[in-house]
């Protein structure tokens, strides 16, 4: 006997969107734990020197737990790269949504945020440079395309400043590469317990970047003294 649609609907409750969302969040959380643990071990031992057993041991789980979310160690590395690029791009591209239209302030936001990201996520930055060779050819091509999209952000900001007449550079592309290069190498020397605070480092990077784009802050105009009033002469008595 065919069950009427109304009865079928009543017997098979519709999935709760909130429940599905919660399951997705739990899945993403567990994947993040694996990626974070893998990133630490890849950074300390290298990709080739790390096994899935090592990652599982660091998390206190079994290797089948990792296989629940990742097909292999290479799949884990690819997902790590995707996450880092997406996180960096999403955060830095926020300058496009800022209500502030001043190109200098938008530039300062980008450089300061980029520097802070490279301090906070220095392990990931190092991995991007050291372990890209372990990606397959297709994934390397994909990462190259993502890098090209990412590398368009800073020249766009510099160009806006040039058009506004506040930045003065001879070559926008070369200037952008110089700024990005000095920020990307933060991971080589940065440690949280240095004599300089994160805020100080971020400010110095912004100031250096502003020098590279030829920004000269406008000097405030000196206030003019009020005109002197001629004193009334006293008539001789």
C-alpha positions in Angstrom: 0.0 0.0 0.0 1.3 3.4 -0.9 1.6 5.8 2.0 -0.1 9.1 1.4 2.4 12.0 1.3 0.9 13.7 4.4 1.3 10.5 6.4 4.8 9.9 5.1 5.8 13.4 6.1 4.4 12.8 9.6 6.3 9.6 10.0 9.6 11.0 8.8 10.3 14.2 10.8 12.2 16.9 8.9 15.8 17.4 10.0 16.3 20.2 12.4 18.4 22.9 10.8 19.8 23.8 14.3 20.8 20.2 14.9 22.6 20.0 11.5 24.4 23.3 12.2 25.5 22.0 15.6 26.9 18.8 14.0 28.7 20.8 11.4 30.3 23.0 14.1 31.4 20.0 16.1 32.9 18.5 12.9 34.7 21.7 12.1 36.0 22.0 15.6 37.5 18.4 15.6 39.1 19.1 12.2 40.6 22.3 13.6 42.1 20.4 16.5 43.7 17.9 14.1 45.0 20.7 11.8 46.5 22.7 14.7 48.2 19.6 16.1 49.5 18.7 12.7 50.8 22.2 12.1 52.8 22.2 15.3 54.4 18.8 14.5 55.1 19.7 10.9 56.7 22.9 12.1 58.9 21.1 14.7 59.7 17.9 12.8 58.9 18.7 9.2 56.2 17.1 7.1 58.2 14.1 6.1 59.4 13.6 9.7 55.8 13.5 11.1 53.4 10.5 10.9 49.7 10.3 11.5 50.5 8.2 14.5 52.5 11.2 15.9 49.5 13.5 15.3 47.1 11.1 16.9 49.4 10.7 20.0 49.7 14.4 20.4 45.9 14.7 20.4 45.4 11.6 22.6 43.3 9.9 20.0 43.6 6.9 17.7 44.7 7.1 14.0 41.2 6.0 12.8 39.9 9.2 14.5 42.0 11.2 12.1 40.9 9.1 9.1 37.3 10.1 10.0 38.1 13.6 8.8 41.2 13.3 6.5 42.0 10.8 3.8 45.8 10.9 4.4 48.6 13.0 5.7 48.8 14.7 2.3 45.1 15.5 2.5 45.7 17.0 5.9 48.5 19.2 4.6 46.3 20.4 1.7 43.5 21.3 4.0 45.9 23.1 6.3 47.1 25.3 3.3 43.5 26.0 2.3 42.6 27.1 5.8 45.6 29.4 6.2 45.1 31.1 2.9 41.4 31.5 3.4 41.9 32.9 6.9 44.5 35.4 5.9 42.6 36.5 2.8 39.3 36.9 4.5 40.7 38.9 7.4 42.9 41.2 5.2 40.2 41.8 2.6 38.0 43.3 5.3 39.6 46.7 4.4 37.1 46.7 1.5 34.2 46.8 4.0 35.6 49.5 6.3 33.3 52.5 6.5 36.5 54.7 6.5 37.4 55.7 2.9 40.7 57.4 3.8 43.3 55.4 1.8 46.0 56.0 4.5 43.8 54.5 7.3 42.8 51.5 5.1 46.5 51.0 4.3 47.4 51.1 8.0 44.7 48.6 8.8 46.0 46.2 6.2 49.7 46.4 7.1 49.0 46.3 10.9 46.6 43.3 10.6 48.9 41.5 8.2 51.9 41.9 10.6 49.8 40.7 13.6 48.6 37.7 11.7 52.2 36.7 10.9 53.0 37.0 14.6 50.0 35.1 15.8 50.2 32.4 13.1 54.0 32.3 12.5 54.1 28.5 12.5 51.6 28.5 9.6 53.6 31.1 7.7 56.8 29.0 8.0 54.9 25.9 6.9 53.7 27.7 3.8 57.2 28.4 2.8 58.8 25.1 3.8 56.3 22.5 3.0 54.7 23.7 -0.3 57.0 21.3 -2.1 55.1 18.4 -0.6 51.8 19.3 -2.3 51.0 17.6 -5.6 51.2 19.6 -8.8 47.5 20.4 -9.0 47.4 21.7 -5.5 50.6 23.8 -6.0 48.9 25.4 -9.0 45.8 26.0 -6.9 47.9 27.6 -4.2 49.7 29.8 -6.8 46.4 31.1 -8.0 45.3 31.9 -4.5 48.6 33.6 -3.8 48.1 35.8 -6.9 44.6 36.8 -5.7 46.0 37.6 -2.3 48.9 39.6 -3.8 46.4 41.9 -5.5 45.2 43.4 -2.3 48.2 45.5 -1.3 48.8 47.0 -4.8 45.1 48.0 -4.8 45.5 49.9 -1.6 48.7 51.6 -2.7 47.1 52.6 -6.0 44.2 54.1 -4.2 46.7 56.2 -2.2 48.6 57.3 -5.3 45.3 58.4 -7.0 44.4 60.4 -3.9 47.8 62.1 -4.0 48.9 60.9 -0.5 51.3 58.1 -1.7 54.2 58.7 -4.0 55.8 55.6 -5.5 57.7 54.9 -8.7 56.5 51.3 -9.0 53.4 50.1 -7.2 54.1 46.4 -7.7 57.7 46.5 -6.5 56.7 48.6 -3.5 53.9 46.1 -2.6 56.3 43.2 -2.9 58.8 44.9 -0.6 56.2 45.6 2.1 54.8 42.1 1.9 58.2 40.5 1.9 59.3 42.2 5.2 56.0 41.1 6.8 56.2 37.5 5.7 59.6 37.0 7.3 58.4 37.9 10.7 58.3 34.2 11.6 62.1 34.0 11.3 62.8 36.2 14.2 59.6 36.8 16.2 59.0 35.4 19.7 56.3 36.6 22.1 58.7 37.3 24.9 60.8 39.8 22.9 61.6 43.3 24.3 59.1 44.8 21.9 55.4 44.3 22.4 53.1 43.1 19.6 51.6 46.6 19.5 55.0 48.2 19.2 56.1 45.9 16.4 52.8 46.4 14.5 53.1 50.2 14.8 56.8 50.1 13.6 55.8 48.0 10.6 53.0 50.4 9.7 55.4 53.4 10.0 58.0 51.7 7.8 55.4 50.7 5.2 54.2 54.3 5.1 57.7 55.5 4.4 58.0 53.0 1.5 54.9 54.4 -0.1 56.2 57.9 0.2 53.6 59.1 2.6 54.3 62.5 4.3 51.8 63.5 7.0 50.4 67.0 6.4 51.9 69.5 8.8 49.4 71.5 10.8 49.2 75.1 9.8 50.6 77.4 12.4 47.9 79.4 14.1 47.9 83.0 13.3 48.0 85.5 16.2 45.0 87.7 16.4 45.5 91.1 14.7 46.7 93.8 17.0 44.2 96.6 17.6 45.5 100.1 17.4 45.3 101.6 20.9 43.3 104.8 21.2 45.5 107.9 21.6 44.8 110.0 24.6 44.1 113.6 23.9 46.3 116.1 25.7 44.4 117.7 28.6 
